[in-house]
Amino acid sequence: MNDLNYRKAIELLQRASSSEGFLASAQDISNYKRVWARDGVICGLAALASGDEELITTFRLTLETLANNQHENGTIPSNVMTNGDVVEVSYGGLAGRVDAVTWFIIGICQYAFYIKDPSFVKEHQGNIQKCLQLLEAWEFNNKGLLYVPLSGNWADEYITDGYVLYDQLLRVWALKSYNHFVNDKSISIKIEKVTEQIEINFTPNSVGEKYHERAYKEISMDNFMPCSFSPAGYKTQFDAFANSLALYLNIGSAEFQNAIVHYSIALKNERPLRLLPAFWPPIEETDIDWNLLKNNCKYEFRNYPNEFHNGGSWSMVNGFYGLGLLSKDRRQEASEVLESINEANAVENYSFYENFNSQTKQPNGVPFCAWSAAAAIMLHQSINSNFKFLV
């Protein structure tokens, strides 16, 4: 492969490989020298797209590490660190991580689909069943949507909580991936129910009983799905990751998905990096949610406007955005996103920063971030080799 950007991304995943699986960063930073569920699976998806056998083996090790450290109640570790005979397992910081469970199911099934070996799913059926049972419990009201705590997913220092769109969509992808192998009617019904509830509660002019009818009527969602709602009402920021998944999973009417595409392209093109911010618009100090945002950090505050989750731009998120565009036959626009991802990853001699200030273009977070490389690999192979995941 002659593409320098692609080669550099592959090299970073190789450097982030360990005997337990993918590390979050190749940099020697303690909290990132761990096998993380979501980071590891996203890097694993890139490994599958690359066809690199060593990276695919590292993906399998990642999945085995997560499976071997599943909690007895079904929770998948947020991250695992091994140091000789000492194993440190975290199931979350200020709150547990709901998306670790769904990413794990997706990872097991995507790996098995790629290697054409259903026995890998069967081997981990006990792990998956615990995960599915836990997801059912996390609905709390048994009405179809997961209830996610503040700090309960990848946007762990942001303001989303309650019925978070991103987590509902990941659950649909996980259920679809698993049902490819088991073809279970009850799971098919569950997929239909969850999808229906997403469309009723997160798309405009929907027909059906809303979770929060009064709050639904008070907001506008003409151009995209809002990021979350709870008993306190809707949070209406544009969630780039979630809306990209909605496109990829083909959820919502064709007309509304087209509106998401148009809105997102316009937003991307007006930003200096030509990348989508993770959430938009940024929360400012004068906004009502500022206090919620500024207090939701365990160590140091990072969510200044246009940075981190609060309007910062992530290569990883934009990798999934590119996949969403490709699924809507927007190949040219997806190629433009890949070009912007490559430019961001190449900053400071290919430092693969975690995220960037969407206004100043300055890098933020950890360098040599493995999933920044994964984004480039997934999108590059999807565009140039027509690689496809199980959806």
Buried (B, 14 or more C-beta within 10 A) or exposed (E): EEEEBBEBBBEBBBBBBBEBBBBBBBBEBEBBBBBBBBBBBBBBBBBBBBEBEEBBEBBBBBBBBBBEBBEEEBBBBBBBBBEEEEBEBBBBBEBBBBBBBBBBBBBBBBBBBBEEEBEBBEBBEEBBEBBBEBBEEBBEEEEBBBBBBBBBBBBBBBBBBBBBBBBBBBBBBBBBBBBBBBEEEEBEEBBEEBBBBBBBBBBBEBEEEBBBEEBBEEEEBEBBBBBBBBEEBBBBBBBBBBBBBBBBBEBBEEEBBEBBBEBBBEBBEEBEBBBBBBBBBBBEEEBEBBEBBBEBBEEEEBBBBBBBBBBBBBBBBBBBBBBBBBBBEBEEBBBBBBEBBBBBBBBEEBBBBBBBBBBEBEBBBBBBBBBBBBBBBBBBBBBEEEBEBBB
